[in-house]
């Protein structure tokens, strides 16, 4: 509590700028900035404009925050502002609402369902790998974005990427690019003005809503279980009161899962390939394990326990 008069000192910090605190240095080079911050200790302080930030850099502290003492904290400005896009999905909701939604969504991640999603993941990854040729130069970030878009469209909506998912993917990419706009000071008022950023944001959100509500309406009419995450959301029931999700709740959770399965997964994969390329020993170890366990076939879910280093 920064208003507590008993606080005599703050954790270590880098030297801030006179205007914007640590924000200018962070935006100049985020990785370098956070690396320097980490070197100051396990608990450090920084200031992003007017916003005070405490940076935890030890697994024990992070577990204390997210697991042991989770009930004592509420989500920060970034996730509160994300409600403009994601509504009250699992990522943004709090406490009882979060617990209820989590209980209802849990069956979507049953082992049998995950095995089905895994088949789609392998199929699309194998198809992409077969298109690559030795000696080519590829934009790995773009390739991974395309791959995860195909997979999440199939597992979430049973949609082929050439159909609705193309529109969803383009709109979602626009939303992610413009998310920093939502975090600006006074963005609650800025988004109401006819600025280029707010106009693009609203158009992308409208497109996402049109497509997703259209799919939800169609699925409600047929009542068919397509084995995808959307079917699970529509069929989910609260174990306490037997209630189901409204269209709005289904839309919020579908968008949240879309975001979680698309951009973030693609970024994680991109960093994985980059780091492997910088460590030939680890790369060789990975290939040796894959050759030993899989040979020339594609993986299945039952291979995971035997792929220790890969995991």
C-alpha positions in Angstrom: 0.0 0.0 0.0 1.8 3.1 -1.2 -0.4 5.3 0.8 0.7 3.6 4.1 2.7 6.2 6.1 4.6 3.3 7.7 6.3 2.4 4.4 9.8 3.8 4.7 11.3 2.5 1.5 10.5 0.7 -1.7 12.2 -2.3 -3.3 15.2 -1.7 -5.6 14.5 0.2 -8.9 16.2 1.4 -12.0 16.6 5.1 -12.4 13.3 6.4 -13.8 12.8 9.2 -16.4 11.5 12.5 -15.3 8.5 12.1 -17.6 6.8 8.7 -17.7 8.9 6.9 -15.0 10.2 3.7 -16.5 7.8 3.6 -19.4 10.2 5.1 -22.0 13.0 2.6 -21.2 10.5 -0.3 -21.2 9.1 0.6 -24.6 12.6 1.2 -26.1 13.7 -2.4 -25.4 11.3 -4.5 -23.2 13.5 -7.6 -23.0 16.6 -5.6 -22.0 14.6 -3.5 -19.5 13.2 -6.6 -17.8 16.6 -8.3 -17.8 18.1 -5.3 -15.9 15.1 -5.3 -13.6 15.5 -9.0 -12.8 19.2 -8.4 -11.9 18.1 -6.0 -9.0 16.6 -8.9 -7.0 13.5 -11.1 -6.6 11.2 -8.2 -5.6 11.7 -4.9 -7.4 9.8 -1.7 -8.1 9.0 0.3 -11.2 6.6 3.0 -12.3 4.8 2.9 -15.6 3.6 6.5 -16.0 1.5 7.1 -12.9 1.0 3.4 -12.2 3.3 1.8 -9.5 4.4 -1.8 -10.3 6.0 -4.5 -8.2 8.0 -7.0 -10.2 8.2 -10.5 -8.7 11.0 -12.7 -10.1 11.0 -15.9 -8.0 8.7 -18.9 -8.4 7.9 -19.0 -4.7 6.7 -15.4 -4.7 4.7 -15.9 -7.8 3.0 -19.0 -6.3 2.2 -17.0 -3.1 0.5 -14.3 -5.2 -1.4 -16.5 -7.6 -2.2 -19.6 -5.5 -1.7 -19.2 -1.7 -3.0 -15.6 -1.4 -5.0 -15.2 -4.6 -8.1 -14.2 -2.7 -6.4 -11.1 -1.3 -5.7 -9.6 -4.8 -7.8 -8.3 -7.6 -6.8 -8.1 -11.2 -4.8 -5.0 -12.4 -5.7 -2.3 -14.9 -4.6 -4.3 -17.9 -7.1 -7.1 -17.3 -9.8 -4.7 -16.2 -9.4 -2.8 -19.5 -9.4 -6.1 -21.4 -13.1 -6.4 -20.4 -13.8 -4.0 -23.3 -12.9 -6.9 -25.6 -13.3 -10.1 -23.5 -16.2 -9.2 -21.3 -16.4 -11.4 -18.2 -14.4 -14.4 -19.5 -12.1 -16.6 -17.4 -9.2 -14.2 -17.9 -11.0 -11.1 -16.6 -13.7 -12.3 -14.2 -13.1 -12.5 -10.4 -14.0 -14.6 -7.4 -17.5 -16.3 -7.5 -18.1 -15.5 -11.1 -14.7 -16.9 -12.0 -15.2 -20.1 -10.0 -18.7 -20.7 -11.5 -17.4 -20.3 -15.1 -14.3 -22.4 -14.4 -16.5 -25.3 -13.0 -18.7 -25.1 -16.1 -15.8 -25.1 -18.6 -13.8 -27.9 -16.9 -15.4 -30.7 -19.0 -14.1 -29.1 -22.1 -10.6 -30.1 -20.9 -11.4 -33.7 -20.1 -8.7 -36.1 -21.3 -10.8 -37.5 -24.1 -11.6 -34.1 -25.5 -7.9 -33.0 -25.3 -6.9 -36.1 -27.2 -9.3 -35.0 -30.0 -7.8 -31.5 -30.0 -4.3 -33.0 -30.1 -5.2 -34.8 -33.4 -6.0 -31.4 -35.0 -2.8 -29.9 -33.6 -0.6 -32.7 -35.1 -2.5 -32.6 -38.4 -2.0 -28.9 -39.0 1.6 -28.9 -37.7 2.5 -31.8 -40.0 0.8 -30.1 -43.0 2.8 -26.9 -42.3 6.1 -28.8 -41.9 5.6 -30.6 -45.2 5.3 -27.3 -47.0 8.7 -26.1 -45.7 11.8 -26.8 -47.8 15.5 -26.9 -46.7 17.3 -23.7 -47.4 14.1 -21.5 -47.4 13.9 -18.3 -45.3 10.7 -18.1 -43.3 9.2 -15.5 -41.0 8.8 -17.9 -38.0 6.5 -15.5 -36.1 4.1 -15.2 -39.0 4.2 -19.0 -39.6 3.4 -19.8 -36.0 0.6 -17.2 -35.9 -0.9 -18.9 -39.0 -0.5 -22.4 -37.5 -2.1 -21.6 -34.2 -5.0 -19.7 -35.9 -5.8 -22.8 -37.9 -5.7 -25.0 -34.8 -7.7 -22.8 -32.6 -10.3 -22.2 -35.3 -10.7 -25.9 -35.7 -10.7 -26.9 -32.0 -12.9 -24.0 -30.9 -15.4 -23.5 -33.7 -14.9 -26.5 -36.0 -14.2 -23.9 -38.7 -11.6 -24.2 -41.5 -9.3 -21.2 -41.5 -10.4 -20.3 -45.1 -14.0 -19.7 -43.9 -15.1 -17.6 -40.9 -11.8 -18.0 -39.1 -10.0 -15.8 -41.6 -12.2 -12.9 -40.6 -11.9 -13.8 -36.9 -8.1 -14.0 -37.2 -7.7 -10.7 -38.9 -10.0 -8.9 -36.4 -8.3 -10.6 -33.5 -4.9 -9.5 -34.7 -6.1 -5.9 -35.0 -7.5 -6.1 -31.5 -4.2 -7.4 -30.0 -2.2 -4.7 -31.9 -4.5 -2.0 -30.5 -4.6 -3.4 -27.0 -1.8 -1.0 -25.9 -4.2 1.8 -26.8 -6.6 0.6 -24.1 -3.9 0.8 -21.5 -3.1 4.5 -22.1 -3.9 6.9 -19.3 -7.5 8.2 -19.8 -8.2 5.6 -22.5 -11.7 5.1 -21.0 -12.4 8.6 -22.5 -10.2 8.3 -25.5 -12.0 5.2 -26.8 -15.2 7.3 -27.0 -13.7 9.8 -29.3 -13.6 9.3 -33.1 -9.8 8.7 -33.2 -8.3 6.3 -35.8 -7.4 3.8 -33.0 -10.8 3.7 -31.4 -12.6 3.5 -34.8 -10.4 0.5 -35.9 -10.9 -1.1 -32.5 -14.7 -0.8 -32.6 -14.8 -2.2 -36.2 -12.7 -5.2 -35.3 -14.8 -5.9 -32.2 -18.0 -5.6 -34.2 -16.7 -8.1 -36.8 -15.7 -10.6 -34.0 -19.1 -10.3 -32.4 -21.0 -10.7 -35.7 -19.0 -13.9 -36.6 -19.0 -15.5 -33.1 -22.7 -14.7 -32.3 -23.6 -16.0 -35.8 -21.8 -19.3 -35.1 -23.5 -19.5 -31.6 -27.0 -18.9 -33.1 -26.5 -21.5 -35.8 -25.2 -24.0 -33.2 -28.1 -23.3 -30.8 -30.6 -24.0 -33.7 -29.1 -27.4 -34.6 -28.1 -28.5 -31.1 -25.4 -30.6 -32.6 -22.3 -31.6 -30.5 -19.4 -31.1 -33.0 -16.9 -32.2 -30.4 -15.3 -28.7 -30.3 -14.9 -26.2 -27.4 -17.9 -24.2 -28.5 -20.2 -27.2 -28.2 -18.8 -27.8 -24.7 -19.5 -24.2 -23.7 -23.1 -24.4 -25.0 -23.8 -27.7 -23.2 -22.0 -26.7 -19.9 -24.1 -26.7 -16.8 -23.4 -25.4 -13.3 -23.2 -28.4 -10.9 -24.8 -26.3 -8.1 -27.9 -24.7 -9.8 -28.0 -26.5 -13.2 -27.8 -23.2 -15.0 -26.3 -22.8 -18.5 -24.3 -20.0 -20.1 -26.0 -17.1 -21.8 -25.0 -16.2 -25.4 -23.0 -13.3 -23.9 -21.1 -15.7 -21.5 -20.4 -18.2 -24.3 -19.1 -15.3 -26.5 -16.8 -14.0 -23.7 -15.4 -17.4 -23.0 -15.0 -18.3 -26.7 -13.1 -15.0 -27.3 -10.9 -15.6 -24.2 -10.0 -19.1 -25.3 -9.4 -17.9 -28.9 -6.9 -15.3 -27.6 -5.3 -17.7 -25.2 -4.9 -20.3 -27.9 -3.7 -18.1 -30.7 -1.4 -15.1 -30.1 0.2 -16.3 -26.8 0.8 -19.9 -28.1 2.3 -18.6 -31.3 4.6 -16.3 -29.3 5.7 -19.1 -27.0 6.5 -21.3 -30.0 8.4 -18.5 -31.8 10.6 -18.0 -28.7 11.1 -21.8 -28.4 12.5 -22.1 -31.9 14.6 -19.0 -31.4 16.1 -20.3 -28.1 16.7 -23.8 -29.7 18.6 -22.1 -32.6 20.9 -20.5 -30.0 21.7 -23.7 -28.3 22.9 -26.5 -30.6 23.4 -29.0 -27.8 19.7 -28.7 -26.7 18.6 -28.8 -30.3 20.5 -32.0 -30.9 19.1 -33.5 -27.7 15.6 -32.7 -28.8 16.1 -34.3 -32.2 17.6 -37.4 -30.6 14.6 -37.9 -28.3 12.1 -37.4 -31.2 14.0 -39.9 -33.4 14.2 -42.5 -30.6 10.5 -42.2 -29.6 8.7 -41.4 -32.8 11.0 -42.5 -35.6 9.4 -41.3 -38.8 5.7 -41.2 -37.6 3.8 -38.2 -36.2 3.2 -38.0 -32.4 0.1 -38.9 -30.6 -1.0 -37.9 -27.1 0.2 -41.2 -25.6 3.8 -40.3 -26.6 3.9 -37.4 -24.2 5.1 -39.3 -21.1 8.1 -40.6 -23.2 9.0 -37.2 -24.5 10.5 -35.9 -21.2 13.1 -33.5 -22.7 10.7 -32.2 -25.3 8.2 -31.4 -22.6 
